[in-house]
Amino acid sequence: MNLHMRLFVVLLLITPCFSHADTVQLRGEDSPMQGEILSGSIDGLRLLHPDFETGSVLLPWSTIQGFTSSKARPSLDAFLTQGEALWRAKHRLLRGDVHLAQDVFIHALPSYIQSSSADAQLVFEGALRCALAQGNVQDAIEPWLALVPLRIAGSESPFPTLIPVIDSETMLCPHLPLVSTVRKRLTHEQKALIFAGSSGNGPVFAKRILALIAGDKEALNSLQEDLPTLPRWQQIWTNYFAGIVLLEETQDAELRLQGQLALAFVASLPQETSPWLSGAALVRLAQSFQSEGDVETAEKIMFEVERRYPTHPLLHLDQQN
């Protein structure tokens, strides 16, 4: 056998043959991808192809419409079905069908909680957005906490056309205030992540808000001083928690009045701006007037809460703020 023939045989032996290649059809693409399916897990389908710089690519199941393989792969059918459910839930959420989308995301959440894959991020943010849309603070906590380390690591939102649900500087969720229900779920490690933030004055705000909630007067004064320069959602948080702290000044009528005015600012916001805090601010105002003996005003305020926020949890549960 001459030299050229030997080289040809060697090339045949060491070069992957894709004459019977597996194919993966991605959603929105006309032509399928060809290669060799290496493996599949909840994180995605790994496809080998010599054109990929890294040799293989991990394709999220939510982006896969279907695949063909030269080998029987029945274990991957469940992942493909799950991917289709996530894809449908994403588009339901985008068109405002929160209830149907939430069922899928909430059901999938436990399976993805230890994952950092693209589909996991879709599940976390989808569950978070659905919970917030319904004013459900309790169900929003877990997906938010799951998203924080991924955002700090630089992951991007699977919903780029929607308003960001996590603030890039603080890693806080503007529509998930640090009320006691939320604070109780924060571990020391999670607090450290939030305090680390990602840029700017984010960590400073997070620390000062927690200090304010704890009754730190210096934090109260500094936040009130900086109030005009804070982003809108941080102004709302500051007024709410400052109002709660100032109402506890039972011996100082002037400070209690300041607290009522701060809460009144939050209560007067448009209903869609910060519904949980606006409803909670009305409840706390009613409680303050009740404690001062102004029962009539307290009843009027509670009537307004029931009218504007009929499903607010503070109407039905004895929760702290």
BELQUICOR-V632764 format. One record per run of one state. SS is the DSSP state (h for helix, s for strand, l for the rest). FROM is the first residue (numbers start at 1). TO is the last residue. Records with the same first field share a line. If there is no record, write none. Layout:
SS: FROM-TO, FROM-TO
//
This chain:
l: 1-2, 15-21, 27-32, 42-43, 49-55, 60-60, 69-73, 95-97, 113-117, 134-136, 153-179, 184-187, 197-201, 214-216, 230-231, 248-252, 268-274, 292-294, 309-312, 316-321
h: 3-14, 61-63, 74-94, 98-112, 118-133, 137-152, 180-183, 188-196, 202-213, 217-229, 232-247, 253-267, 275-291, 295-308, 313-315
s: 22-26, 33-41, 44-48, 56-59, 64-68
//
